[in-house]
């Protein structure tokens, strides 16, 4: 029954769900978290800042993730970790072995890159949570509670399994994405007005250019 309609629909929906999960996990598209950082930018054109924000998911998912997946697939014949199906090696370990199968010293560079990415992610998500906590409970002594919870989650994440961490992250991202997307739907009329106004001025060349 591999070629039946049910198998086709089930496979399509399954691939779509997994693809959306991993895409959102990597670029936070539609979650509403990145807008917290971009809203702190000093600019007179919020539409322009929104366009800049849209470049992030493209570079992260379309470019970087595509390059990483290509390396893993191209080196599959000489990568022992790829050939060991069901060994549980995935994520950064699989990527490191893929690069290391061609360039022996590259896993050291990748380790530094992964550390910097992880550390910067921790800083950015702390900032998001800090702004959300202050919005809900004010900028007072209660921020210490958030800091304790945040540090506790970091400690728990280091000892928990990767599968549990990813599953928990997917659930938390979903809890953010659903109300954010609903809110965006209500803001679409205002966004259309602002976008049309910005595009009209852009076509007229009213923006100052720097060379």
C-alpha positions in Angstrom: 0.0 0.0 0.0 3.0 2.3 -0.5 1.4 4.0 -3.5 -2.1 4.3 -2.1 -3.7 7.8 -1.5 -3.5 7.3 2.3 0.2 6.6 2.1 0.7 9.6 0.0 -1.2 11.9 2.3 0.4 10.5 5.4 3.9 10.8 4.0 3.3 14.3 2.8 1.9 15.4 6.1 4.6 13.7 8.0 7.4 15.3 6.0 5.6 18.7 6.3 5.3 18.4 10.1 9.0 17.4 10.6 10.2 20.0 8.1 8.3 22.8 9.8 9.5 21.6 13.2 13.1 21.7 12.2 12.8 24.9 10.2 11.2 26.8 13.1 13.7 25.3 15.5 16.5 26.7 13.4 15.2 30.1 12.4 12.3 30.8 14.8 10.1 31.9 11.9 6.6 32.8 13.0 7.4 32.5 16.7 7.6 36.2 17.4 10.8 36.0 19.3 13.1 37.7 16.7 10.7 40.7 16.6 11.7 41.4 20.2 15.3 42.0 19.2 14.4 43.8 16.0 12.0 46.1 17.8 15.0 47.4 19.8 16.8 48.6 16.7 17.0 52.4 16.2 15.2 53.0 12.9 12.6 55.3 11.5 11.3 52.7 9.1 9.8 49.6 10.9 8.9 48.1 7.5 12.5 48.1 6.5 13.6 46.5 9.7 10.9 43.8 9.1 12.5 43.1 5.7 15.9 42.8 7.3 14.4 40.4 9.8 13.1 38.2 6.9 16.6 37.8 5.6 17.6 35.9 8.7 15.5 32.8 8.1 16.5 32.7 4.5 20.2 32.7 5.3 19.9 30.3 8.3 17.6 27.7 6.7 17.9 27.9 3.0 21.6 28.6 2.8 23.3 27.2 5.9 21.1 24.2 6.5 21.1 23.3 2.8 24.9 23.4 2.8 25.1 21.3 5.9 22.7 18.7 4.5 24.6 18.6 1.2 27.9 17.9 3.0 26.3 15.1 5.0 24.7 13.5 1.9 27.8 13.9 -0.3 30.1 12.3 2.3 27.6 9.5 3.2 29.8 6.8 1.5 32.9 7.6 3.5 31.2 8.7 6.8 31.0 5.8 9.2 28.5 7.6 11.4 26.1 8.0 8.5 26.4 4.3 7.5 25.8 3.2 11.1 22.0 3.3 10.9 20.2 3.4 14.2 23.4 4.2 16.1 21.9 7.3 17.6 24.5 9.7 16.2 22.9 12.7 14.7 22.9 16.5 14.9 26.3 18.1 15.5 28.0 14.8 15.9 26.9 13.6 12.5 27.8 16.9 10.9 31.2 16.9 12.6 32.0 13.4 11.3 30.8 14.4 7.8 33.2 17.3 7.6 35.9 15.3 9.4 35.8 12.5 6.8 37.2 15.0 4.2 39.1 17.6 6.3 40.5 15.9 9.4 41.0 19.1 11.4 37.7 20.7 10.5 35.7 19.2 13.5 37.8 21.5 15.8 36.6 24.5 14.0 33.0 23.2 14.0 33.2 22.6 17.7 34.1 26.3 18.2 31.3 27.4 15.9 28.8 25.2 17.7 29.9 26.6 21.1 29.6 30.2 19.8 26.2 29.5 18.3 24.9 27.8 21.5 26.2 30.6 23.7 24.8 33.4 21.5 21.4 31.5 21.4 21.4 31.3 25.2 22.0 35.1 25.4 19.3 35.9 22.9 16.7 33.7 24.5 17.5 35.1 27.9 16.9 38.6 26.4 13.5 37.5 25.0 12.4 35.9 28.2 13.6 38.9 30.2 11.5 41.3 28.2 8.5 39.0 28.4 8.8 38.6 32.2 9.2 42.4 32.7 6.1 43.0 30.6 4.1 40.6 32.7 5.4 41.2 36.2 7.3 44.5 36.0 11.0 45.4 36.4 11.4 44.5 40.0 12.8 41.8 42.3 10.7 39.2 40.6 13.2 39.1 37.7 15.4 37.0 40.0 12.8 34.3 39.8 13.1 34.2 36.1 16.9 34.1 36.3 16.7 31.1 38.6 14.3 29.3 36.3 16.4 30.1 33.3 19.6 28.8 34.9 17.8 25.7 36.1 16.6 24.9 32.6 20.2 25.2 31.4 21.4 22.8 34.0 18.5 20.4 33.2 19.2 20.6 29.5 22.8 19.5 29.9 21.8 16.2 31.6 18.6 15.5 29.7 18.6 13.5 26.5 18.7 15.3 23.2 15.4 13.9 22.1 13.6 15.2 25.2 15.2 18.6 24.9 14.1 18.9 21.2 10.6 17.7 22.0 10.3 20.2 24.9 11.6 23.0 22.6 9.1 22.1 19.9 6.3 22.3 22.4 7.4 25.7 23.8 7.9 27.0 20.3 4.4 25.9 19.3 3.0 27.6 22.4 4.6 30.8 21.2 3.8 30.4 17.5 0.1 29.8 17.8 -0.9 33.1 19.5 1.7 35.0 17.5 0.4 33.9 14.2 -3.2 34.7 15.3 -2.1 38.2 16.3 -0.3 38.7 13.0 -3.5 37.9 11.2 -5.3 40.7 13.0 -2.4 43.1 12.2 -2.4 42.3 8.5 -4.6 45.3 7.6 -2.2 47.7 9.4 0.8 46.0 7.9 -0.6 46.3 4.4 -1.1 50.1 4.8 2.4 50.6 6.2 4.0 48.3 3.5 2.2 50.1 0.7 3.3 53.5 2.0 6.9 52.3 2.4 7.0 50.7 -1.1 5.5 53.9 -2.6 8.2 56.1 -1.1 10.9 53.5 -2.1 9.7 53.6 -5.7 9.8 57.4 -5.7 13.4 57.4 -4.5 12.6 59.5 -1.4 15.0 57.6 0.8 18.5 58.9 1.3 21.2 56.6 -0.2 24.8 56.3 1.0 27.7 55.4 -1.3 
